[in-house]
Amino acid sequence: MELILTYFAEIWDFLIFVGQVSAVIVVLAGAILWFTEVNIGRGRGLVFGGILLAVVVEYFVIFPPAFVTG
């Protein structure tokens, strides 16, 4: 059982990493669209969506599920 929990914890860490990288990429892409005035509405939405994604990921970093904390 402990082996399975270890695998879950490793998968959880990877998902947190993917979420953090995704948030940065989404904010960067949105900022490019917004500030180059290619598509202001979509760029603004991507920036705010990326910020929201970063906040949600940080919430799960601060308060991880029980299988991560042991």
mmCIF file of the N, C-alpha and C atoms, coordinates in Angstrom:
data_MODEL
# 
_entry.id   MODEL 
# 
loop_
_atom_site.group_PDB 
_atom_site.id 
_atom_site.type_symbol 
_atom_site.label_atom_id 
_atom_site.label_alt_id 
_atom_site.label_comp_id 
_atom_site.label_asym_id 
_atom_site.label_entity_id 
_atom_site.label_seq_id 
_atom_site.pdbx_PDB_ins_code 
_atom_site.Cartn_x 
_atom_site.Cartn_y 
_atom_site.Cartn_z 
_atom_site.occupancy 
_atom_site.B_iso_or_equiv 
_atom_site.pdbx_formal_charge 
_atom_site.auth_seq_id 
_atom_site.auth_comp_id 
_atom_site.auth_asym_id 
_atom_site.auth_atom_id 
_atom_site.pdbx_PDB_model_num 
ATOM 1   N N  . MET A 1 1  ? 0.822   -1.200 0.000   1.00 0.00 ? 1  MET A N  1 
ATOM 2   C CA . MET A 1 1  ? 0.000   0.000  0.000   1.00 0.00 ? 1  MET A CA 1 
ATOM 3   C C  . MET A 1 1  ? 0.865   1.263  0.000   1.00 0.00 ? 1  MET A C  1 
ATOM 4   N N  . GLU A 1 2  ? 1.967   1.199  0.740   1.00 0.00 ? 2  GLU A N  1 
ATOM 5   C CA . GLU A 1 2  ? 2.844   2.364  0.808   1.00 0.00 ? 2  GLU A CA 1 
ATOM 6   C C  . GLU A 1 2  ? 3.482   2.664  -0.545  1.00 0.00 ? 2  GLU A C  1 
ATOM 7   N N  . LEU A 1 3  ? 3.745   1.621  -1.316  1.00 0.00 ? 3  LEU A N  1 
ATOM 8   C CA . LEU A 1 3  ? 4.313   1.807  -2.646  1.00 0.00 ? 3  LEU A CA 1 
ATOM 9   C C  . LEU A 1 3  ? 3.346   2.575  -3.544  1.00 0.00 ? 3  LEU A C  1 
ATOM 10  N N  . ILE A 1 4  ? 2.073   2.250  -3.460  1.00 0.00 ? 4  ILE A N  1 
ATOM 11  C CA . ILE A 1 4  ? 1.057   2.942  -4.255  1.00 0.00 ? 4  ILE A CA 1 
ATOM 12  C C  . ILE A 1 4  ? 0.970   4.407  -3.847  1.00 0.00 ? 4  ILE A C  1 
ATOM 13  N N  . LEU A 1 5  ? 1.016   4.674  -2.545  1.00 0.00 ? 5  LEU A N  1 
ATOM 14  C CA . LEU A 1 5  ? 0.970   6.061  -2.076  1.00 0.00 ? 5  LEU A CA 1 
ATOM 15  C C  . LEU A 1 5  ? 2.198   6.843  -2.530  1.00 0.00 ? 5  LEU A C  1 
ATOM 16  N N  . THR A 1 6  ? 3.336   6.177  -2.592  1.00 0.00 ? 6  THR A N  1 
ATOM 17  C CA . THR A 1 6  ? 4.550   6.833  -3.091  1.00 0.00 ? 6  THR A CA 1 
ATOM 18  C C  . THR A 1 6  ? 4.388   7.210  -4.557  1.00 0.00 ? 6  THR A C  1 
ATOM 19  N N  . TYR A 1 7  ? 3.816   6.306  -5.340  1.00 0.00 ? 7  TYR A N  1 
ATOM 20  C CA . TYR A 1 7  ? 3.576   6.614  -6.751  1.00 0.00 ? 7  TYR A CA 1 
ATOM 21  C C  . TYR A 1 7  ? 2.579   7.764  -6.905  1.00 0.00 ? 7  TYR A C  1 
ATOM 22  N N  . PHE A 1 8  ? 1.523   7.759  -6.095  1.00 0.00 ? 8  PHE A N  1 
ATOM 23  C CA . PHE A 1 8  ? 0.555   8.860  -6.136  1.00 0.00 ? 8  PHE A CA 1 
ATOM 24  C C  . PHE A 1 8  ? 1.224   10.189 -5.806  1.00 0.00 ? 8  PHE A C  1 
ATOM 25  N N  . ALA A 1 9  ? 2.114   10.189 -4.829  1.00 0.00 ? 9  ALA A N  1 
ATOM 26  C CA . ALA A 1 9  ? 2.811   11.422 -4.451  1.00 0.00 ? 9  ALA A CA 1 
ATOM 27  C C  . ALA A 1 9  ? 3.708   11.909 -5.583  1.00 0.00 ? 9  ALA A C  1 
ATOM 28  N N  . GLU A 1 10 ? 4.385   10.990 -6.272  1.00 0.00 ? 10 GLU A N  1 
ATOM 29  C CA . GLU A 1 10 ? 5.229   11.377 -7.403  1.00 0.00 ? 10 GLU A CA 1 
ATOM 30  C C  . GLU A 1 10 ? 4.382   11.935 -8.546  1.00 0.00 ? 10 GLU A C  1 
ATOM 31  N N  . ILE A 1 11 ? 3.267   11.296 -8.821  1.00 0.00 ? 11 ILE A N  1 
ATOM 32  C CA . ILE A 1 11 ? 2.364   11.787 -9.869  1.00 0.00 ? 11 ILE A CA 1 
ATOM 33  C C  . ILE A 1 11 ? 1.827   13.158 -9.492  1.00 0.00 ? 11 ILE A C  1 
ATOM 34  N N  . TRP A 1 12 ? 1.479   13.343 -8.215  1.00 0.00 ? 12 TRP A N  1 
ATOM 35  C CA . TRP A 1 12 ? 0.974   14.633 -7.740  1.00 0.00 ? 12 TRP A CA 1 
ATOM 36  C C  . TRP A 1 12 ? 2.016   15.726 -7.946  1.00 0.00 ? 12 TRP A C  1 
ATOM 37  N N  . ASP A 1 13 ? 3.282   15.446 -7.614  1.00 0.00 ? 13 ASP A N  1 
ATOM 38  C CA . ASP A 1 13 ? 4.347   16.431 -7.809  1.00 0.00 ? 13 ASP A CA 1 
ATOM 39  C C  . ASP A 1 13 ? 4.498   16.791 -9.283  1.00 0.00 ? 13 ASP A C  1 
ATOM 40  N N  . PHE A 1 14 ? 4.401   15.794 -10.155 1.00 0.00 ? 14 PHE A N  1 
ATOM 41  C CA . PHE A 1 14 ? 4.494   16.063 -11.586 1.00 0.00 ? 14 PHE A CA 1 
ATOM 42  C C  . PHE A 1 14 ? 3.327   16.927 -12.061 1.00 0.00 ? 14 PHE A C  1 
ATOM 43  N N  . LEU A 1 15 ? 2.118   16.641 -11.580 1.00 0.00 ? 15 LEU A N  1 
ATOM 44  C CA . LEU A 1 15 ? 0.954   17.437 -11.978 1.00 0.00 ? 15 LEU A CA 1 
ATOM 45  C C  . LEU A 1 15 ? 1.064   18.878 -11.488 1.00 0.00 ? 15 LEU A C  1 
ATOM 46  N N  . ILE A 1 16 ? 1.616   19.074 -10.301 1.00 0.00 ? 16 ILE A N  1 
ATOM 47  C CA . ILE A 1 16 ? 1.839   20.428 -9.794  1.00 0.00 ? 16 ILE A CA 1 
ATOM 48  C C  . ILE A 1 16 ? 2.830   21.157 -10.697 1.00 0.00 ? 16 ILE A C  1 
ATOM 49  N N  . PHE A 1 17 ? 3.897   20.475 -11.097 1.00 0.00 ? 17 PHE A N  1 
ATOM 50  C CA . PHE A 1 17 ? 4.878   21.075 -12.002 1.00 0.00 ? 17 PHE A CA 1 
ATOM 51  C C  . PHE A 1 17 ? 4.239   21.461 -13.330 1.00 0.00 ? 17 PHE A C  1 
ATOM 52  N N  . VAL A 1 18 ? 3.452   20.566 -13.900 1.00 0.00 ? 18 VAL A N  1 
ATOM 53  C CA . VAL A 1 18 ? 2.776   20.847 -15.172 1.00 0.00 ? 18 VAL A CA 1 
ATOM 54  C C  . VAL A 1 18 ? 1.828   22.035 -15.024 1.00 0.00 ? 18 VAL A C  1 
ATOM 55  N N  . GLY A 1 19 ? 1.105   22.106 -13.919 1.00 0.00 ? 19 GLY A N  1 
ATOM 56  C CA . GLY A 1 19 ? 0.199   23.224 -13.681 1.00 0.00 ? 19 GLY A CA 1 
ATOM 57  C C  . GLY A 1 19 ? 0.923   24.548 -13.580 1.00 0.00 ? 19 GLY A C  1 
ATOM 58  N N  . GLN A 1 20 ? 2.065   24.567 -12.905 1.00 0.00 ? 20 GLN A N  1 
ATOM 59  C CA . GLN A 1 20 ? 2.828   25.803 -12.768 1.00 0.00 ? 20 GLN A CA 1 
ATOM 60  C C  . GLN A 1 20 ? 3.390   26.259 -14.110 1.00 0.00 ? 20 GLN A C  1 
ATOM 61  N N  . VAL A 1 21 ? 3.928   25.325 -14.879 1.00 0.00 ? 21 VAL A N  1 
ATOM 62  C CA . VAL A 1 21 ? 4.471   25.672 -16.193 1.00 0.00 ? 21 VAL A CA 1 
ATOM 63  C C  . VAL A 1 21 ? 3.352   26.134 -17.121 1.00 0.00 ? 21 VAL A C  1 
ATOM 64  N N  . SER A 1 22 ? 2.214   25.467 -17.073 1.00 0.00 ? 22 SER A N  1 
ATOM 65  C CA . SER A 1 22 ? 1.078   25.855 -17.912 1.00 0.00 ? 22 SER A CA 1 
ATOM 66  C C  . SER A 1 22 ? 0.597   27.257 -17.578 1.00 0.00 ? 22 SER A C  1 
ATOM 67  N N  . ALA A 1 23 ? 0.556   27.592 -16.303 1.00 0.00 ? 23 ALA A N  1 
ATOM 68  C CA . ALA A 1 23 ? 0.117   28.928 -15.902 1.00 0.00 ? 23 ALA A CA 1 
ATOM 69  C C  . ALA A 1 23 ? 1.045   29.993 -16.467 1.00 0.00 ? 23 ALA A C  1 
ATOM 70  N N  . VAL A 1 24 ? 2.339   29.756 -16.412 1.00 0.00 ? 24 VAL A N  1 
ATOM 71  C CA . VAL A 1 24 ? 3.302   30.728 -16.945 1.00 0.00 ? 24 VAL A CA 1 
ATOM 72  C C  . VAL A 1 24 ? 3.146   30.874 -18.451 1.00 0.00 ? 24 VAL A C  1 
ATOM 73  N N  . ILE A 1 25 ? 2.996   29.762 -19.151 1.00 0.00 ? 25 ILE A N  1 
ATOM 74  C CA . ILE A 1 25 ? 2.867   29.810 -20.612 1.00 0.00 ? 25 ILE A CA 1 
ATOM 75  C C  . ILE A 1 25 ? 1.579   30.513 -21.020 1.00 0.00 ? 25 ILE A C  1 
ATOM 76  N N  . VAL A 1 26 ? 0.482   30.235 -20.327 1.00 0.00 ? 26 VAL A N  1 
ATOM 77  C CA . VAL A 1 26 ? -0.801  30.863 -20.661 1.00 0.00 ? 26 VAL A CA 1 
ATOM 78  C C  . VAL A 1 26 ? -0.742  32.367 -20.416 1.00 0.00 ? 26 VAL A C  1 
ATOM 79  N N  . VAL A 1 27 ? -0.160  32.781 -19.289 1.00 0.00 ? 27 VAL A N  1 
ATOM 80  C CA . VAL A 1 27 ? -0.044  34.215 -19.009 1.00 0.00 ? 27 VAL A CA 1 
ATOM 81  C C  . VAL A 1 27 ? 0.846   34.883 -20.046 1.00 0.00 ? 27 VAL A C  1 
ATOM 82  N N  . LEU A 1 28 ? 1.946   34.253 -20.405 1.00 0.00 ? 28 LEU A N  1 
ATOM 83  C CA . LEU A 1 28 ? 2.856   34.825 -21.398 1.00 0.00 ? 28 LEU A CA 1 
ATOM 84  C C  . LEU A 1 28 ? 2.187   34.953 -22.763 1.00 0.00 ? 28 LEU A C  1 
ATOM 85  N N  . ALA A 1 29 ? 1.489   33.916 -23.194 1.00 0.00 ? 29 ALA A N  1 
ATOM 86  C CA . ALA A 1 29 ? 0.789   33.972 -24.482 1.00 0.00 ? 29 ALA A CA 1 
ATOM 87  C C  . ALA A 1 29 ? -0.307  35.030 -24.459 1.00 0.00 ? 29 ALA A C  1 
ATOM 88  N N  . GLY A 1 30 ? -1.029  35.119 -23.361 1.00 0.00 ? 30 GLY A N  1 
ATOM 89  C CA . GLY A 1 30 ? -2.068  36.133 -23.241 1.00 0.00 ? 30 GLY A CA 1 
ATOM 90  C C  . GLY A 1 30 ? -1.506  37.536 -23.251 1.00 0.00 ? 30 GLY A C  1 
ATOM 91  N N  . ALA A 1 31 ? -0.373  37.729 -22.575 1.00 0.00 ? 31 ALA A N  1 
ATOM 92  C CA . ALA A 1 31 ? 0.248   39.054 -22.555 1.00 0.00 ? 31 ALA A CA 1 
ATOM 93  C C  . ALA A 1 31 ? 0.717   39.460 -23.942 1.00 0.00 ? 31 ALA A C  1 
ATOM 94  N N  . ILE A 1 32 ? 1.241   38.516 -24.691 1.00 0.00 ? 32 ILE A N  1 
ATOM 95  C CA . ILE A 1 32 ? 1.672   38.821 -26.061 1.00 0.00 ? 32 ILE A CA 1 
ATOM 96  C C  . ILE A 1 32 ? 0.479   39.233 -26.909 1.00 0.00 ? 32 ILE A C  1 
ATOM 97  N N  . LEU A 1 33 ? -0.612  38.475 -26.825 1.00 0.00 ? 33 LEU A N  1 
ATOM 98  C CA . LEU A 1 33 ? -1.808  38.828 -27.597 1.00 0.00 ? 33 LEU A CA 1 
ATOM 99  C C  . LEU A 1 33 ? -2.385  40.167 -27.159 1.00 0.00 ? 33 LEU A C  1 
ATOM 100 N N  . TRP A 1 34 ? -2.394  40.405 -25.861 1.00 0.00 ? 34 TRP A N  1 
ATOM 101 C CA . TRP A 1 34 ? -2.999  41.615 -25.313 1.00 0.00 ? 34 TRP A CA 1 
ATOM 102 C C  . TRP A 1 34 ? -2.180  42.852 -25.674 1.00 0.00 ? 34 TRP A C  1 
ATOM 103 N N  . PHE A 1 35 ? -0.873  42.813 -25.445 1.00 0.00 ? 35 PHE A N  1 
ATOM 104 C CA . PHE A 1 35 ? -0.054  44.012 -25.609 1.00 0.00 ? 35 PHE A CA 1 
ATOM 105 C C  . PHE A 1 35 ? 0.347   44.284 -27.050 1.00 0.00 ? 35 PHE A C  1 
ATOM 106 N N  . THR A 1 36 ? 0.286   43.277 -27.916 1.00 0.00 ? 36 THR A N  1 
ATOM 107 C CA . THR A 1 36 ? 0.527   43.538 -29.331 1.00 0.00 ? 36 THR A CA 1 
ATOM 108 C C  . THR A 1 36 ? -0.759  43.927 -30.051 1.00 0.00 ? 36 THR A C  1 
ATOM 109 N N  . GLU A 1 37 ? -1.861  43.905 -29.327 1.00 0.00 ? 37 GLU A N  1 
ATOM 110 C CA . GLU A 1 37 ? -3.184  44.270 -29.828 1.00 0.00 ? 37 GLU A CA 1 
ATOM 111 C C  . GLU A 1 37 ? -3.636  43.398 -30.995 1.00 0.00 ? 37 GLU A C  1 
ATOM 112 N N  . VAL A 1 38 ? -3.167  42.159 -31.032 1.00 0.00 ? 38 VAL A N  1 
ATOM 113 C CA . VAL A 1 38 ? -3.623  41.208 -32.041 1.00 0.00 ? 38 VAL A CA 1 
ATOM 114 C C  . VAL A 1 38 ? -5.050  40.789 -31.726 1.00 0.00 ? 38 VAL A C  1 
ATOM 115 N N  . ASN A 1 39 ? -5.280  40.405 -30.474 1.00 0.00 ? 39 ASN A N  1 
ATOM 116 C CA . ASN A 1 39 ? -6.609  40.015 -30.017 1.00 0.00 ? 39 ASN A CA 1 
ATOM 117 C C  . ASN A 1 39 ? -6.689  40.373 -28.533 1.00 0.00 ? 39 ASN A C  1 
ATOM 118 N N  . ILE A 1 40 ? -7.121  41.592 -28.267 1.00 0.00 ? 40 ILE A N  1 
ATOM 119 C CA . ILE A 1 40 ? -7.083  42.131 -26.908 1.00 0.00 ? 40 ILE A CA 1 
ATOM 120 C C  . ILE A 1 40 ? -7.980  41.331 -25.964 1.00 0.00 ? 40 ILE A C  1 
ATOM 121 N N  . GLY A 1 41 ? -9.179  41.012 -26.393 1.00 0.00 ? 41 GLY A N  1 
ATOM 122 C CA . GLY A 1 41 ? -10.114 40.291 -25.526 1.00 0.00 ? 41 GLY A CA 1 
ATOM 123 C C  . GLY A 1 41 ? -9.621  38.908 -25.152 1.00 0.00 ? 41 GLY A C  1 
ATOM 124 N N  . ARG A 1 42 ? -9.147  38.165 -26.129 1.00 0.00 ? 42 ARG A N  1 
ATOM 125 C CA . ARG A 1 42 ? -8.640  36.818 -25.847 1.00 0.00 ? 42 ARG A CA 1 
ATOM 126 C C  . ARG A 1 42 ? -7.363  36.885 -25.005 1.00 0.00 ? 42 ARG A C  1 
ATOM 127 N N  . GLY A 1 43 ? -6.507  37.860 -25.291 1.00 0.00 ? 43 GLY A N  1 
ATOM 128 C CA . GLY A 1 43 ? -5.280  38.011 -24.509 1.00 0.00 ? 43 GLY A CA 1 
ATOM 129 C C  . GLY A 1 43 ? -5.567  38.304 -23.053 1.00 0.00 ? 43 GLY A C  1 
ATOM 130 N N  . ARG A 1 44 ? -6.502  39.211 -22.815 1.00 0.00 ? 44 ARG A N  1 
ATOM 131 C CA . ARG A 1 44 ? -6.884  39.547 -21.440 1.00 0.00 ? 44 ARG A CA 1 
ATOM 132 C C  . ARG A 1 44 ? -7.465  38.320 -20.739 1.00 0.00 ? 44 ARG A C  1 
ATOM 133 N N  . GLY A 1 45 ? -8.296  37.574 -21.451 1.00 0.00 ? 45 GLY A N  1 
ATOM 134 C CA . GLY A 1 45 ? -8.868  36.358 -20.876 1.00 0.00 ? 45 GLY A CA 1 
ATOM 135 C C  . GLY A 1 45 ? -7.806  35.318 -20.545 1.00 0.00 ? 45 GLY A C  1 
ATOM 136 N N  . LEU A 1 46 ? -6.814  35.173 -21.418 1.00 0.00 ? 46 LEU A N  1 
ATOM 137 C CA . LEU A 1 46 ? -5.740  34.220 -21.143 1.00 0.00 ? 46 LEU A CA 1 
ATOM 138 C C  . LEU A 1 46 ? -4.898  34.652 -19.944 1.00 0.00 ? 46 LEU A C  1 
ATOM 139 N N  . VAL A 1 47 ? -4.631  35.944 -19.836 1.00 0.00 ? 47 VAL A N  1 
ATOM 140 C CA . VAL A 1 47 ? -3.847  36.428 -18.695 1.00 0.00 ? 47 VAL A CA 1 
ATOM 141 C C  . VAL A 1 47 ? -4.582  36.148 -17.394 1.00 0.00 ? 47 VAL A C  1 
ATOM 142 N N  . PHE A 1 48 ? -5.851  36.510 -17.334 1.00 0.00 ? 48 PHE A N  1 
ATOM 143 C CA . PHE A 1 48 ? -6.610  36.290 -16.103 1.00 0.00 ? 48 PHE A CA 1 
ATOM 144 C C  . PHE A 1 48 ? -6.834  34.805 -15.836 1.00 0.00 ? 48 PHE A C  1 
ATOM 145 N N  . GLY A 1 49 ? -7.024  34.023 -16.889 1.00 0.00 ? 49 GLY A N  1 
ATOM 146 C CA . GLY A 1 49 ? -7.158  32.575 -16.718 1.00 0.00 ? 49 GLY A CA 1 
ATOM 147 C C  . GLY A 1 49 ? -5.870  31.937 -16.216 1.00 0.00 ? 49 GLY A C  1 
ATOM 148 N N  . GLY A 1 50 ? -4.737  32.399 -16.724 1.00 0.00 ? 50 GLY A N  1 
ATOM 149 C CA . GLY A 1 50 ? -3.452  31.891 -16.250 1.00 0.00 ? 50 GLY A CA 1 
ATOM 150 C C  . GLY A 1 50 ? -3.190  32.252 -14.800 1.00 0.00 ? 50 GLY A C  1 
ATOM 151 N N  . ILE A 1 51 ? -3.585  33.468 -14.417 1.00 0.00 ? 51 ILE A N  1 
ATOM 152 C CA . ILE A 1 51 ? -3.435  33.875 -13.017 1.00 0.00 ? 51 ILE A CA 1 
ATOM 153 C C  . ILE A 1 51 ? -4.324  33.009 -12.127 1.00 0.00 ? 51 ILE A C  1 
ATOM 154 N N  . LEU A 1 52 ? -5.541  32.758 -12.567 1.00 0.00 ? 52 LEU A N  1 
ATOM 155 C CA . LEU A 1 52 ? -6.445  31.896 -11.798 1.00 0.00 ? 52 LEU A CA 1 
ATOM 156 C C  . LEU A 1 52 ? -5.877  30.480 -11.676 1.00 0.00 ? 52 LEU A C  1 
ATOM 157 N N  . LEU A 1 53 ? -5.319  29.962 -12.758 1.00 0.00 ? 53 LEU A N  1 
ATOM 158 C CA . LEU A 1 53 ? -4.698  28.638 -12.725 1.00 0.00 ? 53 LEU A CA 1 
ATOM 159 C C  . LEU A 1 53 ? -3.532  28.612 -11.739 1.00 0.00 ? 53 LEU A C  1 
ATOM 160 N N  . ALA A 1 54 ? -2.719  29.661 -11.732 1.00 0.00 ? 54 ALA A N  1 
ATOM 161 C CA . ALA A 1 54 ? -1.592  29.721 -10.798 1.00 0.00 ? 54 ALA A CA 1 
ATOM 162 C C  . ALA A 1 54 ? -2.071  29.752 -9.353  1.00 0.00 ? 54 ALA A C  1 
ATOM 163 N N  . VAL A 1 55 ? -3.157  30.476 -9.089  1.00 0.00 ? 55 VAL A N  1 
ATOM 164 C CA . VAL A 1 55 ? -3.700  30.541 -7.729  1.00 0.00 ? 55 VAL A CA 1 
ATOM 165 C C  . VAL A 1 55 ? -4.221  29.171 -7.296  1.00 0.00 ? 55 VAL A C  1 
ATOM 166 N N  . VAL A 1 56 ? -4.923  28.482 -8.186  1.00 0.00 ? 56 VAL A N  1 
ATOM 167 C CA . VAL A 1 56 ? -5.455  27.154 -7.851  1.00 0.00 ? 56 VAL A CA 1 
ATOM 168 C C  . VAL A 1 56 ? -4.316  26.165 -7.602  1.00 0.00 ? 56 VAL A C  1 
ATOM 169 N N  . VAL A 1 57 ? -3.286  26.212 -8.435  1.00 0.00 ? 57 VAL A N  1 
ATOM 170 C CA . VAL A 1 57 ? -2.147  25.311 -8.246  1.00 0.00 ? 57 VAL A CA 1 
ATOM 171 C C  . VAL A 1 57 ? -1.460  25.603 -6.914  1.00 0.00 ? 57 VAL A C  1 
ATOM 172 N N  . GLU A 1 58 ? -1.277  26.874 -6.590  1.00 0.00 ? 58 GLU A N  1 
ATOM 173 C CA . GLU A 1 58 ? -0.650  27.217 -5.315  1.00 0.00 ? 58 GLU A CA 1 
ATOM 174 C C  . GLU A 1 58 ? -1.505  26.784 -4.130  1.00 0.00 ? 58 GLU A C  1 
ATOM 175 N N  . TYR A 1 59 ? -2.815  26.824 -4.274  1.00 0.00 ? 59 TYR A N  1 
ATOM 176 C CA . TYR A 1 59 ? -3.696  26.321 -3.217  1.00 0.00 ? 59 TYR A CA 1 
ATOM 177 C C  . TYR A 1 59 ? -3.408  24.848 -2.944  1.00 0.00 ? 59 TYR A C  1 
ATOM 178 N N  . PHE A 1 60 ? -3.252  24.073 -4.022  1.00 0.00 ? 60 PHE A N  1 
ATOM 179 C CA . PHE A 1 60 ? -2.982  22.651 -3.846  1.00 0.00 ? 60 PHE A CA 1 
ATOM 180 C C  . PHE A 1 60 ? -1.550  22.385 -3.395  1.00 0.00 ? 60 PHE A C  1 
ATOM 181 N N  . VAL A 1 61 ? -0.646  23.337 -3.595  1.00 0.00 ? 61 VAL A N  1 
ATOM 182 C CA . VAL A 1 61 ? 0.696   23.204 -3.033  1.00 0.00 ? 61 VAL A CA 1 
ATOM 183 C C  . VAL A 1 61 ? 0.647   23.431 -1.526  1.00 0.00 ? 61 VAL A C  1 
ATOM 184 N N  . ILE A 1 62 ? -0.123  24.432 -1.099  1.00 0.00 ? 62 ILE A N  1 
ATOM 185 C CA . ILE A 1 62 ? -0.214  24.757 0.324   1.00 0.00 ? 62 ILE A CA 1 
ATOM 186 C C  . ILE A 1 62 ? -1.040  23.712 1.076   1.00 0.00 ? 62 ILE A C  1 
ATOM 187 N N  . PHE A 1 63 ? -2.130  23.259 0.477   1.00 0.00 ? 63 PHE A N  1 
ATOM 188 C CA . PHE A 1 63 ? -3.020  22.274 1.110   1.00 0.00 ? 63 PHE A CA 1 
ATOM 189 C C  . PHE A 1 63 ? -3.103  21.012 0.247   1.00 0.00 ? 63 PHE A C  1 
ATOM 190 N N  . PRO A 1 64 ? -2.063  20.171 0.276   1.00 0.00 ? 64 PRO A N  1 
ATOM 191 C CA . PRO A 1 64 ? -2.091  18.962 -0.560  1.00 0.00 ? 64 PRO A CA 1 
ATOM 192 C C  . PRO A 1 64 ? -3.056  17.920 0.002   1.00 0.00 ? 64 PRO A C  1 
ATOM 193 N N  . PRO A 1 65 ? -3.464  16.954 -0.825  1.00 0.00 ? 65 PRO A N  1 
ATOM 194 C CA . PRO A 1 65 ? -4.342  15.890 -0.340  1.00 0.00 ? 65 PRO A CA 1 
ATOM 195 C C  . PRO A 1 65 ? -3.615  15.000 0.677   1.00 0.00 ? 65 PRO A C  1 
ATOM 196 N N  . ALA A 1 66 ? -4.376  14.167 1.345   1.00 0.00 ? 66 ALA A N  1 
ATOM 197 C CA . ALA A 1 66 ? -3.840  13.342 2.434   1.00 0.00 ? 66 ALA A CA 1 
ATOM 198 C C  . ALA A 1 66 ? -2.778  12.356 1.953   1.00 0.00 ? 66 ALA A C  1 
ATOM 199 N N  . PHE A 1 67 ? -2.900  11.832 0.733   1.00 0.00 ? 67 PHE A N  1 
ATOM 200 C CA . PHE A 1 67 ? -1.927  10.837 0.289   1.00 0.00 ? 67 PHE A CA 1 
ATOM 201 C C  . PHE A 1 67 ? -0.557  11.439 0.025   1.00 0.00 ? 67 PHE A C  1 
ATOM 202 N N  . VAL A 1 68 ? -0.490  12.762 -0.160  1.00 0.00 ? 68 VAL A N  1 
ATOM 203 C CA . VAL A 1 68 ? 0.804   13.404 -0.385  1.00 0.00 ? 68 VAL A CA 1 
ATOM 204 C C  . VAL A 1 68 ? 1.505   13.661 0.944   1.00 0.00 ? 68 VAL A C  1 
ATOM 205 N N  . THR A 1 69 ? 0.736   14.069 1.942   1.00 0.00 ? 69 THR A N  1 
ATOM 206 C CA . THR A 1 69 ? 1.332   14.398 3.238   1.00 0.00 ? 69 THR A CA 1 
ATOM 207 C C  . THR A 1 69 ? 1.638   13.162 4.073   1.00 0.00 ? 69 THR A C  1 
ATOM 208 N N  . GLY A 1 70 ? 1.056   12.051 3.712   1.00 0.00 ? 70 GLY A N  1 
ATOM 209 C CA . GLY A 1 70 ? 1.350   10.812 4.431   1.00 0.00 ? 70 GLY A CA 1 
ATOM 210 C C  . GLY A 1 70 ? 0.288   10.509 5.373   1.00 0.00 ? 70 GLY A C  1 
# 
